[in-house]
Amino acid sequence: DTAVSQTPKYLVTQMGNDKSIKCEQNLGHDTMYWYKQDSKKFLKIMFSYNNKELIINETVPNRFSPKSPDKAHLNLHINSLELGDSAVYFCASSQVFRGGYEQYFGPGTRLTVT
Amino acid sequence: AQSVTQPDIHITVSEGASLELRCNYSYGATPYLFWYVQSPGQGLQLLLKYFSGDTLVQGIKGFEAEFKRSQSSFNLRKPSVHWSDAAEYFCAACTTSGTYKYIFGTGTRLKVLA
């Protein structure tokens, strides 16, 4: 049983296109996250949602828009893709507001913009 | 500003040797602390966590970490490294209130020599 799943695993697209990455967790957690990992493996949080409400919104271009249709899903839509958006994007979840601060990560989506 | 520092970018050890990976944090108050491991092409897996109490915590795969408040450190150790431990290791911290935002260190890449 996959705890946190992401689709697609790989995404290759051209500059200027719009793409989405989907994330689902079946752990019953209340909080979900998107992280970006650059080519040097540096991990930075982008967004966090708790029970479908945005609680963390880091300095991310507004071309990136998260959407949480329910607390088990957090999708990431990216408009007008740029070369610098190439990275691995990780979704994660945790049960923060019941004391479960550890995060569970999905397998990642490798986005390549050409 | 809050930060997590992993001073060693790369570490190489021989199989069977002991291992210590360093992590220092800078927070106003002691954060919750974590170590994660990332194998190539994979997501992050939690090795262990520290919230409070006993300063020596045990994790999975034979890893342990020691919290030292006086040194603002949370170093990861393993008495005998196996070839399968070769991976990227991340130290992380999160605030104990508010948004529980994670900050990751820059990672330490472990290479194991046969």
Chai-1 contact restraints between the chains, C-beta under 6 A:
chainA,res_idxA,chainB,res_idxB,connection_type,confidence,min_distance_angstrom,max_distance_angstrom,comment,restraint_id
A,K41,B,E88,contact,1.0,0.0,6.0,A-B,restraint_1
A,K41,B,G107,contact,1.0,0.0,6.0,A-B,restraint_2
A,F42,B,T106,contact,1.0,0.0,6.0,A-B,restraint_3
A,L43,B,F104,contact,1.0,0.0,6.0,A-B,restraint_4
A,I55,B,T99,contact,1.0,0.0,6.0,A-B,restraint_5
A,I56,B,T99,contact,1.0,0.0,6.0,A-B,restraint_6
A,I56,B,K101,contact,1.0,0.0,6.0,A-B,restraint_7
A,V96,B,Y100,contact,1.0,0.0,6.0,A-B,restraint_8
A,Y101,B,Y32,contact,1.0,0.0,6.0,A-B,restraint_9
A,Y101,B,C94,contact,1.0,0.0,6.0,A-B,restraint_10
A,Y101,B,Y100,contact,1.0,0.0,6.0,A-B,restraint_11
A,E102,B,L46,contact,1.0,0.0,6.0,A-B,restraint_12
A,E102,B,K49,contact,1.0,0.0,6.0,A-B,restraint_13
A,F105,B,G43,contact,1.0,0.0,6.0,A-B,restraint_14
A,F105,B,L44,contact,1.0,0.0,6.0,A-B,restraint_15
A,G106,B,G43,contact,1.0,0.0,6.0,A-B,restraint_16
A,P107,B,G43,contact,1.0,0.0,6.0,A-B,restraint_17
A,G108,B,G43,contact,1.0,0.0,6.0,A-B,restraint_18
